[in-house]
Amino acid sequence: MDKILVQGGRKLKGSVAVSGAKNAALPILVSGLLCDGPNTFTNVPDLRDIQSTMQLLTHLGARCQMEGHTVQVDGAGLNNHEAPYDLVRKMRASILVLGPLVARLKKARVSLPGGCAIGARPINLHLKALASLGAVIELAHGYVEASCDRLRGAEIYFDLVTVTGTENILMAAALAEGTTILHNAACEPEVKALADVLVQMGARIQGAGTPEIVIEGVERLHPVTARIIPDRIEAGTFIAAAAATSGDVVIQGAETDHLEAVIHKIRLAGASIEVQGGDIRVQGSDLIKSVDLKTLPYPGFPTDMQAQFMVLMSTAQGSSIISETIFENRFIHVGELRRMGADITITGNTALVKGVPHLSGAPVMATDLRASACLILAGLIADNTTEVNRVYHLDRGYEALEVKFQQLGAAIRRVKG
Ligand code: EPZ
């Protein structure tokens, strides 16, 4: 297994371009199953999760190919309704094929994704909403089995805001008969991006990006060419890194509207952040102020940025209280940060972070995607060397992150395992 070595203490300088958004690319690639022809998606990040998605779509009968950052998905050959455990277990987001399979093939047999390091990650809300559209749902032998004659529009209330739950139903309802109204739908930019592609394909969707979405079902959708939006979490990770290292970094090609909560909080922590079109210039201050934080559904502060923000707070002046309201177990990175000298106390879903003068490099273990990024950020500001192990987590969601940090002057390199 690869590991990444980071020599801390350097201020990041220079500019870096943001890749396409993983969490937009995954549902948009899957939406290719809804069309009888070749879709072309550009600005797709080159990630393990993208490879896993293409492998699953191919297994279902679609034709997929990737050249550089362009991916073609042709759903014409869709003929297999089963997503097996050995593919789904690699990536939870595979559950996104459930809605399209039921919509196109009138049946689906998808392995239950199971939990992961950050939580149980149930899919009860996906299933309840799909049943509202008329699907008969059974759980057997670790699989979801769903079938229907034809999906019919319904009024659906999500008990919790669920990003992929909203995306699954958007894709199912697009081909249902009649009108579907979603209440308490997720407003994340990645949901809006999927809806924009579905509309381009011929779907009739109003209100995407707000909690109330109305979908008028249509008979069929046609293939399109679409560009994946920039990754707001990758951009946020670079903003946090520039602030934490008191650097001076220009992040290019971000969608700044998607980063308002992140920019607001990191400005409160003392960094100077200027927005110029799609570019964000971050000048970190030597004095980092402690700021309290609560993660919330969009447009609140994203849970996927919580670990990175915690690193910024670990050497701030004073103490900050960080509350994780989305996932029940998303403080796994705390144990590793403590080993680097951070002073963090956890009570339930709240962490009290007392700023310390500095962190010290150590061998650490990545446990999930965003925790991996946080450990690299910690290595950038720690004394001496940090060795981040199990970086395959990182490669799921960040394209060549260590190369991008090298471009910004960091002393960082990958050691092939
Ligand atoms: C998406 O996961 C993202 N993944 C996650 O990013 C992100 O952290 C999360 O949304 C929250 O923003 C993708 O888009 C591929 P949820 P998702 O359904 O859709 C509970 C990353 O690092 N819930 O919005 O799985 C759930 O347990 C990943 O890129 C139910 O109880 O998250 C959680 O507490 C990590 N029942 C809350 O809702 C359900 O049926 C929000 O989960 C569904 C969800």
Residues whose N, C-alpha, C, O or C-beta is under 5 A from the ligand:
A	BS01	EPZ	N23 A93 R121 P122 I123 N124 L125 H126 L160 V161 T162 V163 T164 G165 T303 D304 I326 F327 L369 R370
